Amino acid sequence: MSIKGIQSKDLQESVQPMLDTTKTLKDSLQIAARSIGTATVYPKKMHVALSPDMLAIDLAEYLVRKGVLFRETHHLAGKMVALAEDENKGMNELTVEQFQGVDKRFGEDLLGVFDYERSVELKDATGGTSRRAGLEQLDVLKKKLGDG
């Protein structure tokens, strides 16, 4: 058997990586299911583990909403993370003046970026982290699994 331009041996060689990938995916899903099934969530510990540098992308998105290109905002957010580290502070502890010392486009409203719940809720697209998006994803999964 041959397909125009492709030899049977070429097809045979492409099957093994696909089978390997399928096995790896199956094994990974089994591990994930067992891990999630036995996981214990500690919301208070999770909250304590939050740190302002986790919101660096939100800082970049803040400037994007002001019309700055993302590739530039990414660089500026990195400078702010570095400044906070140099000062041994969280980014949320830096002053507006310190932000404006890096870039004048940071405004008085930038401190609103350092709100973890707001950050989660801003990701409201399909597959996002907002409560609405999460509930939507659960509904889709329940329907696919026949539980809804």
Wavefront OBJ file of the C-alpha trace (Angstrom):
o trace
v 0.000 0.000 0.000
v 1.277 3.450 -0.791
v -0.064 6.951 -0.884
v 1.225 9.178 -3.630
v 4.525 10.630 -2.435
v 4.534 8.738 0.875
v 6.033 5.295 1.368
v 4.431 2.668 3.588
v 7.540 2.656 5.787
v 7.090 6.427 6.408
v 3.561 5.762 7.631
v 4.729 2.941 9.881
v 7.377 5.174 11.439
v 4.810 7.846 12.248
v 2.479 5.418 14.050
v 4.816 4.578 16.971
v 5.194 8.187 18.203
v 1.406 8.568 18.056
v 0.922 5.373 20.107
v 3.563 6.543 22.607
v 1.818 9.903 22.919
v -1.553 8.225 23.425
v -0.155 6.038 26.217
v 1.550 8.999 27.881
v -1.675 11.021 27.750
v -3.713 8.134 29.185
v -1.185 7.628 32.006
v -1.086 11.379 32.722
v -4.875 11.599 32.922
v -4.967 8.661 35.342
v -2.344 10.295 37.547
v -4.184 13.634 37.436
v -7.507 11.981 38.308
v -5.983 10.195 41.311
v -4.168 13.334 42.458
v -7.235 15.539 42.212
v -9.413 12.854 43.761
v -7.264 12.688 46.892
v -6.281 16.364 47.122
v -7.252 18.435 50.125
v -7.755 22.140 49.566
v -6.786 24.566 52.316
v -8.215 27.973 51.283
v -6.603 29.870 54.166
v -3.155 28.482 53.336
v -3.729 29.266 49.676
v -4.652 32.842 50.526
v -1.548 33.274 52.689
v 0.606 31.978 49.818
v -0.566 34.731 47.445
v 2.054 37.313 46.591
v 1.810 40.561 44.623
v 4.338 39.428 42.026
v 1.708 36.903 40.924
v -0.152 39.910 39.555
v 2.644 41.086 37.262
v 0.609 40.101 34.220
v -2.310 42.123 35.591
v 0.040 45.076 35.834
v 0.976 44.577 32.180
v -2.709 44.268 31.223
v -3.429 47.498 33.129
v -1.122 49.338 30.735
v -2.552 47.495 27.723
v -5.966 48.906 28.670
v -4.287 52.320 28.507
v -3.195 51.616 24.923
v 0.385 50.459 25.519
v 1.608 47.503 23.429
v 1.831 44.270 25.415
v 5.478 43.623 24.527
v 6.290 46.971 26.162
v 4.013 46.455 29.165
v 5.584 43.053 29.794
v 8.992 44.734 30.002
v 7.667 47.478 32.312
v 5.980 44.973 34.618
v 9.299 43.113 34.824
v 11.026 46.349 35.857
v 8.446 46.828 38.612
v 8.932 43.266 39.876
v 12.696 43.883 39.951
v 12.263 47.209 41.757
v 10.036 45.594 44.382
v 12.610 42.830 44.877
v 15.420 45.402 45.178
v 13.371 47.278 47.779
v 12.474 44.013 49.531
v 8.783 44.910 49.206
v 5.709 43.570 47.495
v 4.786 45.469 44.338
v 1.633 46.570 46.132
v 3.848 48.361 48.679
v 5.554 50.531 46.080
v 4.290 54.083 45.768
v 2.580 55.537 42.721
v 5.638 57.791 42.420
v 7.922 54.750 42.198
v 5.752 53.299 39.435
v 5.740 56.633 37.618
v 9.520 56.798 37.994
v 9.630 53.777 35.696
v 6.856 54.982 33.365
v 4.599 58.047 33.540
v 1.652 56.067 32.132
v 1.151 54.420 35.510
v -1.692 56.362 37.086
v -3.194 56.831 40.523
v -5.609 53.980 39.763
v -2.878 51.355 39.374
v -3.096 50.115 42.964
v -6.452 48.530 42.066
v -4.413 45.987 40.105
v -3.307 44.356 43.367
v -6.668 42.763 44.130
v -6.526 38.988 43.729
v -10.270 38.470 43.408
v -10.520 41.225 40.805
v -7.700 39.564 38.911
v -9.577 36.267 38.825
v -12.847 37.903 37.792
v -11.242 39.875 34.943
v -10.446 36.588 33.184
v -14.050 36.103 32.062
v -13.590 34.576 28.608
v -14.521 30.957 27.940
v -11.968 28.863 29.813
v -11.067 31.798 32.063
v -10.794 31.943 35.836
v -13.828 34.088 36.673
v -16.574 32.507 38.720
v -18.949 32.716 35.746
v -16.429 31.085 33.389
v -15.680 28.350 35.921
v -19.350 27.541 36.403
v -19.772 27.485 32.627
v -16.893 25.008 32.338
v -18.412 22.801 35.045
v -21.743 22.817 33.214
v -20.059 21.764 29.955
v -18.178 18.951 31.717
v -21.315 17.704 33.475
v -23.127 17.552 30.140
v -20.225 15.705 28.511
v -20.101 13.232 31.383
v -23.868 12.782 31.347
v -24.417 14.299 34.795
v -26.339 17.351 33.667
l 1 2 3 4 5 6 7 8 9 10 11 12 13 14 15 16 17 18 19 20 21 22 23 24 25 26 27 28 29 30 31 32 33 34 35 36 37 38 39 40 41 42 43 44 45 46 47 48 49 50 51 52 53 54 55 56 57 58 59 60 61 62 63 64 65 66 67 68 69 70 71 72 73 74 75 76 77 78 79 80 81 82 83 84 85 86 87 88 89 90 91 92 93 94 95 96 97 98 99 100 101 102 103 104 105 106 107 108 109 110 111 112 113 114 115 116 117 118 119 120 121 122 123 124 125 126 127 128 129 130 131 132 133 134 135 136 137 138 139 140 141 142 143 144 145 146 147 148
